[in-house]
Amino acid sequence: MVTIVGGGLAGTEAAWQVAAQGVAVTLYEMRPGVPTLVHKTDGLAELVCSNSFRGDKLDNAVGLLKEEMRRLGSLVMSAAEASRVPAGAALAVDRHQFSEHVTRALDTHPLITVRREEVPAVPASTERTPVIVATGPLTSESLSADIARLVGAEHLYFYDAISPIVLSDTIDRTRVFRQSRWGRSLTSAGGDEGLRGRGRRRRREPNAAAAAAGQVPGAACGVDDGQGDYLNCPLTRDEYQRFYEAVIGAESATVHDFDNERFFEGCLPIEVMAHRGVDTLRFGPMKPVGLIDPRTNREPYAVVQLRQDNIAGDHFSLVGFQTQLKFGEQSRVLRLIPGLEGAEFVRYGMVHRNTYVNSPTVLAETWQLRRQPTVFFAGQMSGVEGYVESAASGLVAGFNAGRLARGLTVSVPPRTTAIGALAYYASHADPAHYEPSNITFGIMEPLAQPPRGKADRKLAMSERGLEALATWMAMHGLERRGTSPGPAPAV
Ligand SMILES: Cc1cc2nc3c(=O)[nH]c(=O)nc-3n(C[C@H](O)[C@H](O)[C@H](O)COP(=O)(O)OP(=O)(O)OC[C@H]3O[C@@H](n4cnc5c(N)ncnc54)[C@H](O)[C@@H]3O)c2cc1C
């Protein structure tokens, strides 16, 4: 029997992987009895902010991670597939359908018992009855205190913020244009053009190195990675200047000292970015590169992108626009964006706490506590960042907790796979400067003989990753389960 605490992206995936081995699971979820500051429903695997699982092609690391998860029979991936909404070459979902799919799958599984209770302390565990803690960035206070006691290290706290959502029919369509950055869309994404971009050559941006390292401001909160069908609100220099000044002058709900407040660099609120310099937003979520306004036939000075947020298509989120301005200030400032003058906000941006353990200090590659291997950590709490990464760590933790319960040895895919690289990074990075990470090719084992072109290098990494995964799966007698929704990967 395996006990799992937390019914989010990581906990639900872990439960599915344990049960797939014929082992019984009890999954504890405290909602709806005990709410969190950001969850809105009582559904399992609720997506609290963006509805995007990011890129879905093998030319980026999160695309590879998803493909590996599909092949390992991921519940999160099959639910995402079943609730997919148009988002170009990215995988975005209707959040309600997604959560319903996961909830139904677990509620009806004969080996899984879902209990709606807060767990105040890490439950007792043995080799045959391991525990997985997957309580996420908003872990309840009593459990947080117990985890601090158990891991013997101080928790780290920082602030993230979530993006606002507007009602579709309140967007002024005469002022916006629908387009994918670099012309990448669902129809073009499958072929060579889709993988490499189309039309004009990609210009090198000042923050390209940071982007490659996954450090583009706002990237973790779903900034357009150049792969989607978006509504674009173009701004002239004057409009941008007016907007920038309004952001700088607006009142924040929590932050008063912009120089000394600590934030996660991958998910900066727009006002924090604006306080760093007049052009920071233009090189972050408001970057215009790769977008041509059909009315002027030119690249706008700056752009705000809106992404469809539900299947009905009546909700659009402001991409990468996480903010903690006061609600009244948000409605005033964001209505300065061309096309949003009359926008109705379904949800405002918000501030929240994020809790995670310093994983290189406390966790092994299998996501087990070094000091007490009958306890696993998974999800954001375990020091990864992002929906997909959280589910991926849940998948490996669930796989290994199930094996432990069956009296088998634990095992992790090699560092040449994305899922193995994530586990390696979380357990081996420098603990002195540890920050939760998204998956990037940069944390995978380098290629011995890399091809010369960047695009070819990425595809070679992915091909090698899928081959390595197949070998690892064969070693453990696992059958390939999922299928890729896009063009079939070569491997
Ligand atoms: C506000 C916010 C915005 C984010 N935006 C994005 C984004 O746009 N894109 C992205 O990729 N990632 C985002 N993240 C980061 C991260 O990917 C998500 O938080 C993700 O949901 C993490 O998955 P998880 O399973 O670790 O935690 P969660 O999905 O939060 O699941 C944890 C579950 O544990 C439950 N729980 C907590 N304490 C207890 C307890 N004591 N007993 C029982 N149950 C408990 C909670 O109710 C919750 O359902 C965001 C995080 C936050 C907080």
The ligand as a Gaussian input file, in Angstrom:
#p B3LYP/6-31G(d) Opt

LIG

0 1
 C       -0.186000      30.663000      -8.291000
 C        0.642000      29.720000      -9.063000
 C        0.725000      29.848000     -10.422000
 C        1.452000      28.935000     -11.168000
 N        1.425000      29.036000     -12.503000
 C        2.003000      28.081000     -13.254000
 C        1.840000      28.100000     -14.667000
 O        1.186000      28.962000     -15.208000
 N        2.431000      27.134000     -15.393000
 C        3.160000      26.148000     -14.811000
 O        3.655000      25.273000     -15.522000
 N        3.319000      26.102000     -13.457000
 C        2.767000      27.044000     -12.670000
 N        2.909000      27.027000     -11.315000
 C        3.865000      26.080000     -10.701000
 C        3.453000      24.613000     -10.571000
 O        3.633000      23.980000     -11.789000
 C        2.070000      24.362000     -10.092000
 O        1.963000      24.875000      -8.816000
 C        1.701000      22.873000     -10.057000
 O        0.335000      22.789000      -9.779000
 C        2.491000      22.084000      -9.064000
 O        1.981000      20.787000      -8.972000
 P        1.962000      20.024000      -7.574000
 O        1.293000      18.729000      -7.782000
 O        3.311000      20.035000      -7.005000
 O        1.082000      20.972000      -6.618000
 P       -0.479000      21.297000      -6.696000
 O       -0.972000      21.150000      -8.066000
 O       -0.659000      22.595000      -5.997000
 O       -1.141000      20.142000      -5.827000
 C       -0.899000      20.034000      -4.457000
 C       -2.200000      19.609000      -3.793000
 O       -1.938000      19.292000      -2.437000
 C       -3.028000      19.740000      -1.641000
 N       -2.542000      19.885000      -0.262000
 C       -1.711000      20.836000       0.249000
 N       -1.459000      20.595000       1.549000
 C       -2.147000      19.463000       1.866000
 C       -2.283000      18.713000       3.072000
 N       -1.664000      19.046000       4.198000
 N       -3.090000      17.608000       3.054000
 C       -3.736000      17.232000       1.911000
 N       -3.640000      17.926000       0.758000
 C       -2.833000      19.018000       0.732000
 C       -3.453000      21.039000      -2.326000
 O       -4.788000      21.353000      -2.034000
 C       -3.248000      20.703000      -3.796000
 O       -4.405000      20.217000      -4.418000
 C        2.187000      27.916000     -10.523000
 C        2.134000      27.816000      -9.144000
 C        1.350000      28.684000      -8.428000
 C        1.240000      28.507000      -6.958000

